[in-house]
């Protein structure tokens, strides 16, 4: 029986993704890419923040070096100057004085004044606290200068690339003896150093950082560690430094709001209503906040550093023996003894023991006031018995206009037998004898 070959012929079969499979692959790839992009964005943000912090630390070190050699901080540079301008990065402005900061002070006599075209450049604004200082001779708010980083002035005393054998006057181009601290001259060999110093004053996007400094601290004659006039708050309004910061340096972040470009322009004006607005609105209050993104009023991408020192003296005495005034070194602050919420310059809750008082008046919370010398003597409700002999009486306590206790106060040796008259009371001793006052001089303010 013949056999037949049975062969099944299969058609061509093409393997591949179905539309559903392809969609799944794209979805998974998209999720992976989104995660990688987010990680990369975090990496870039961290990289940029570290770069800014490192630059600001370099600048802070530069300010310290400058202070060590000059006993003051530099005043700001004019941020409206292009990087090619010979005065770019120099503190202050040119003028009749060699001291460029003095030229700046004379050009800006009032708070709110700014240099440059269109009211831009370096600005003088009111500080956040008043100054009591005999040297300054003023109790007005200590002004603050706001401008660019004086990166060329900060390099004073540093190592220079190249030689400094030939320097030229900026005024007339004549050759002069090289002096690294003289801002009126220029050395061509400084070009590379200038470029490196300028890079430290720019954020990662190439915009200038802002520098604000207490004006009195840009002059050696008026520098005082206690007299910063800049306030720094958190984004929630909590004070970090209440009117005592010496200077701040602000990098304006990715949105560049209020930052000057290298060409001296503000391409992205300061935007109102944001947490970071305080860092570009030309006043002496700044914000150091947490990074917050998104289209909300809490947006904050600025990075800043500030310098402030704690007060090393709580009280100070006037500038001369003729001025024995005692004042609180924490200008604008209040001191509480026995209370954490003082409402006046010095508020005492409870008893105070003191061998000496240097105050003009003592007042109760009800507003009753009297002079300290009236304590412990007779008059309008303040009563201690008077003695015709050498022993007088002084008060040990006082409450509600009444002496709560008396003790005998013996006169020093040599005063025995002396006493004040019947209508007088003793207030002290002198080489001439007892010091007495008439009881009619006593009065208590209502």
C-alpha positions in Angstrom: 0.0 0.0 0.0 1.5 3.2 -1.1 2.3 5.8 1.6 1.5 9.5 1.2 3.6 12.1 3.0 1.5 14.4 5.1 3.2 17.8 5.5 1.6 20.7 7.3 2.9 24.0 5.9 2.9 26.7 8.4 2.6 30.3 7.2 5.2 33.0 8.2 4.6 34.2 11.8 5.9 37.6 13.0 6.6 38.0 16.7 6.4 41.6 18.4 4.6 43.9 20.9 1.0 44.4 20.9 -0.3 47.9 21.5 -1.1 47.0 25.1 2.4 45.7 25.7 3.9 48.7 24.1 1.8 51.0 26.2 2.9 49.2 29.3 6.6 49.5 28.3 6.2 53.2 27.7 4.4 53.7 31.0 7.1 51.9 33.0 9.9 53.7 31.1 8.1 57.0 31.8 7.9 56.2 35.5 11.6 55.3 35.6 12.6 58.4 33.7 10.5 60.6 35.9 12.1 59.1 39.0 15.6 59.6 37.4 14.8 63.1 36.4 13.6 63.9 39.9 16.7 62.4 41.4 18.8 64.4 38.9 17.0 67.6 39.8 17.7 67.0 43.5 21.3 66.3 42.6 21.5 69.6 40.7 19.8 71.6 43.4 22.1 70.1 46.0 25.1 70.9 43.8 24.0 74.5 43.2 23.3 75.0 46.9 26.7 73.6 47.9 28.3 75.9 45.3 26.6 78.9 46.7 27.4 78.0 50.3 31.1 77.5 49.4 31.2 80.9 47.7 29.5 82.6 50.6 31.9 81.0 53.0 34.8 82.3 50.8 33.3 85.7 50.9 32.8 85.6 54.6 36.5 84.7 55.0 37.3 87.6 52.7 35.4 90.0 54.9 37.3 88.7 57.9 40.6 89.2 56.2 39.6 92.7 55.1 38.5 93.6 58.7 41.8 92.3 60.1 43.8 94.7 57.9 41.4 97.7 57.9 39.5 97.4 61.2 36.2 97.8 59.2 34.1 96.1 56.6 34.1 97.2 52.9 31.2 99.2 51.7 29.3 97.6 48.7 30.3 97.9 45.1 28.1 99.4 42.4 26.2 96.4 40.9 25.1 98.4 37.9 28.6 98.4 36.4 29.5 96.0 33.7 32.2 93.4 34.5 34.4 95.2 32.0 34.2 98.5 33.9 37.5 99.3 35.7 35.5 100.2 38.8 33.5 97.0 38.9 34.0 95.1 42.1 35.5 98.1 43.9 33.9 99.3 47.1 32.1 102.6 47.1 32.2 105.1 44.3 34.8 107.5 42.8 34.8 111.1 44.0 36.8 113.9 45.6 38.1 111.6 48.4 40.5 108.7 48.2 38.2 106.9 50.6 35.5 105.6 48.2 33.2 104.8 51.1 33.4 108.5 52.2 32.4 109.4 48.6 29.4 107.1 48.9 28.3 108.5 52.3 28.5 112.1 50.9 26.6 111.1 47.8 23.8 109.4 49.8 23.0 111.9 52.6 19.5 110.6 53.2 17.9 107.2 53.7 16.3 106.1 50.4 19.0 107.6 48.3 20.7 105.4 45.6 23.5 105.9 43.2 23.4 105.2 39.5 21.0 105.9 36.7 17.3 105.5 37.5 17.9 105.3 41.2 19.7 102.0 41.1 23.1 100.9 42.2 24.2 101.2 45.8 21.4 102.3 48.1 21.3 103.8 51.6 18.3 102.6 53.7 17.3 103.1 57.4 18.6 100.5 59.8 16.3 98.6 62.1 17.5 100.1 65.4 18.8 103.4 66.7 22.3 103.9 67.9 23.5 105.4 71.2 27.2 106.0 70.8 29.3 109.0 71.8 31.6 108.5 68.9 28.8 108.3 66.4 27.1 111.3 68.1 23.7 110.3 67.0 20.6 108.5 68.2 19.1 108.2 64.7 18.6 104.8 63.0 22.0 103.7 61.8 21.8 103.4 58.0 22.6 100.3 55.9 24.3 100.2 52.5 23.0 97.7 50.0 24.8 96.9 46.7 27.1 94.4 45.1 30.0 92.3 46.3 33.2 94.4 46.4 35.2 91.4 45.2 38.3 93.4 44.1 38.5 95.3 47.3 38.3 92.1 49.3 41.5 90.8 47.8 43.6 93.5 49.7 46.5 91.8 51.3 46.1 88.5 49.4 48.5 86.8 47.1 48.5 88.2 43.6 49.2 86.3 40.4 51.9 87.9 38.4 54.0 90.8 39.5 53.0 94.2 40.8 56.0 96.1 39.3 53.8 98.4 37.2 50.7 100.1 38.4 48.7 103.0 36.9 46.4 105.7 38.2 42.8 105.3 37.2 42.4 109.1 37.1 45.0 110.0 34.5 46.7 106.7 33.5 50.1 107.8 35.0 52.4 105.2 36.4 52.4 105.1 40.2 54.1 103.1 43.0 52.1 99.9 43.5 50.0 99.7 46.6 47.6 96.7 46.9 45.3 98.6 49.3 44.9 101.7 47.1 41.6 101.4 45.1 42.6 104.4 42.9 45.2 102.4 41.0 45.2 99.4 38.6 47.7 96.7 37.8 47.2 94.8 34.5 48.6 91.6 36.1 45.5 91.5 38.3 43.3 90.4 35.5 43.4 86.7 36.2 43.0 87.3 39.9 40.0 89.6 39.3 38.3 87.0 37.2 38.7 84.4 40.0 37.5 86.8 42.7 34.5 87.9 40.5 33.4 84.3 40.1 33.0 84.0 43.9 30.5 86.9 43.8 28.3 85.2 41.3 25.7 82.5 41.8 25.7 79.3 39.7 23.5 81.0 37.1 25.9 83.9 36.7 23.9 86.6 38.6 25.5 88.9 41.2 24.9 88.3 44.9 23.7 91.1 47.0 25.7 92.6 49.9 24.1 94.7 52.7 26.3 96.1 55.5 25.7 98.4 58.5 27.1 101.8 57.3 28.9 102.7 60.6 30.9 99.5 60.3 32.4 100.5 57.0 34.5 103.2 58.8 37.2 102.3 61.3 36.4 105.4 63.4 32.8 104.3 64.0 33.1 100.5 63.9 31.7 98.9 67.0 31.0 95.2 67.3 27.7 95.9 69.1 26.2 98.2 66.5 24.9 96.1 63.7 21.7 97.6 62.3 20.3 94.7 60.1 17.5 92.3 61.2 17.2 88.7 59.9 14.0 86.7 60.3 12.8 83.2 59.4 10.1 82.8 56.7 7.6 82.6 59.6 8.6 85.9 61.1 10.6 84.6 64.0 13.7 86.8 64.7 17.1 85.2 64.1 18.9 88.5 64.6 17.0 91.6 65.9 18.8 94.5 64.5 22.4 93.5 65.4 23.7 91.8 62.2 26.8 93.4 60.7 26.2 92.3 57.1 24.3 89.8 55.0 25.1 88.2 51.6 22.2 87.0 49.5 22.1 84.7 46.5 18.7 85.2 44.8 18.2 81.7 43.6 16.8 80.1 40.4 14.2 82.8 39.8 16.9 85.6 40.0 14.3 88.0 41.5 16.1 91.3 42.3 19.5 90.1 41.2 21.8 92.1 39.0 23.3 90.4 35.9 27.0 90.7 35.0 26.0 93.5 32.6 24.5 95.5 35.5 20.9 95.0 34.8 17.9 93.5 36.7 16.3 91.2 34.3 13.9 89.8 36.8 12.5 92.5 39.1 11.7 91.9 42.8 8.3 90.3 43.1 6.0 91.5 45.9 4.1 89.1 48.1 6.6 86.3 48.5 8.6 85.2 51.5 11.7 86.1 49.6 10.6 89.6 48.8 12.3 90.9 51.9 15.7 90.1 50.3 15.2 92.4 47.3 13.0 95.2 48.5 15.8 97.6 49.6 15.3 97.7 53.3 17.4 96.5 56.3 15.2 93.4 57.0 16.1 90.1 55.5 14.8 86.5 55.5 16.8 83.3 55.9 14.2 80.7 55.1 13.7 77.0 54.2 13.7 76.3 50.5 10.1 76.2 49.2 9.1 75.9 45.6 5.8 76.2 43.8 3.5 79.0 42.7 2.6 80.2 46.2 3.4 83.2 48.4 5.7 80.9 50.4 8.0 80.5 47.4 11.6 80.8 48.6 14.8 79.9 46.8 17.3 82.4 48.2 20.5 81.4 50.0 22.0 83.8 52.5 24.7 84.2 55.2 24.9 86.9 57.8 27.3 87.9 60.5 26.3 89.1 64.0 28.0 89.0 67.3 26.3 88.6 70.7 26.4 91.7 72.9 29.4 91.4 75.3 28.2 94.2 77.5 24.6 94.5 78.7 25.0 98.0 80.0 27.3 100.9 79.0 28.1 104.3 80.6 28.2 107.6 78.6 31.2 108.6 76.7 32.8 110.8 79.4 32.8 111.5 83.2 30.6 114.5 82.5 28.0 112.1 81.0 27.4 109.3 83.5 24.3 108.1 81.7 23.9 104.4 81.9 22.2 102.9 78.8 21.2 99.5 77.5 23.8 98.2 75.0 21.1 96.1 73.3 19.6 99.1 71.5 15.8 98.7 71.1 15.8 95.7 73.4 14.2 95.4 76.9 15.7 93.8 80.0 13.7 91.9 82.6 14.7 91.0 86.1 12.3 88.3 87.5 10.2 88.5 84.3 10.6 87.1 80.8 8.3 89.6 79.2 9.6 93.1 80.0 7.6 96.0 78.7 10.0 98.8 79.4 13.8 99.2 79.1 14.3 97.7 82.5 11.5 95.9 84.3 11.9 94.4 87.8 9.4 91.9 89.2 10.2 91.1 92.9 12.8 92.4 95.3 16.1 94.0 94.3 19.2 94.3 96.5 21.8 96.8 95.4 24.5 98.7 97.1 24.3 101.5 94.6 21.6 102.9 92.4 22.4 105.0 89.3 18.8 105.7 88.1 16.9 108.9 88.0 13.5 107.5 89.0 11.9 104.3 90.3 8.4 103.6 89.1 5.8 101.0 90.0 3.6 99.2 87.5 0.8 101.6 88.5 2.9 104.6 87.4 3.9 105.9 90.9 7.4 107.2 90.7 10.0 108.7 93.0 13.7 109.6 93.2 15.9 106.9 94.8 17.2 109.3 97.5 13.7 109.5 99.0 13.9 105.9 100.1 13.9 105.4 103.8 12.9 108.9 104.9 9.8 110.8 106.0 7.5 112.5 103.6 4.1 112.0 102.1 3.6 108.4 103.4 7.3 107.3 103.4 8.2 107.3 107.1 11.2 106.2 109.2 11.7 107.8 112.6 14.2 110.7 112.9 16.8 110.8 115.6 18.4 113.9 117.2 21.6 112.0 117.9 24.4 110.6 115.6 22.2 107.6 114.6 19.8 108.0 111.7 17.4 105.4 110.3 17.2 103.9 106.8 14.5 101.8 105.2 14.9 98.1 104.5 11.7 97.8 102.4 9.2 99.8 100.5 5.7 98.9 99.2 2.7 101.0 98.2 4.4 104.3 99.2 5.0 103.0 102.8 8.3 101.9 104.4 8.0 98.3 105.5 11.1 98.2 107.8 13.7 100.5 109.3 17.2 99.9 110.6 19.6 102.3 112.4 22.4 103.7 110.2 25.4 104.8 112.3 27.5 107.6 111.1 31.1 106.9 110.2 33.9 107.6 112.7 34.3 111.3 113.2 30.6 112.2 112.7 29.5 111.3 116.2 27.4 114.0 117.7 26.3 115.4 114.3 22.7 115.2 113.2 20.3 116.8 110.8 17.7 119.2 111.9 14.2 118.4 113.0 12.8 119.2 109.5 15.7 117.5 107.7 16.8 114.0 106.7 20.2 112.5 106.1 21.1 111.5 102.5 24.9 110.9 102.9 28.3 111.9 104.4 31.0 114.3 103.1 34.2 115.8 104.3 32.2 118.8 105.4 29.8 116.8 107.6 26.4 115.2 107.1 24.5 115.8 103.9 21.0 116.8 104.8 17.8 117.6 102.9 14.7 119.3 104.0 11.6 117.2 104.4 9.6 119.7 102.4 11.6 118.7 99.3 10.0 115.3 99.4 7.2 114.5 97.0 5.8 111.4 95.3 4.4 111.6 91.8 0.8 110.3 91.6 
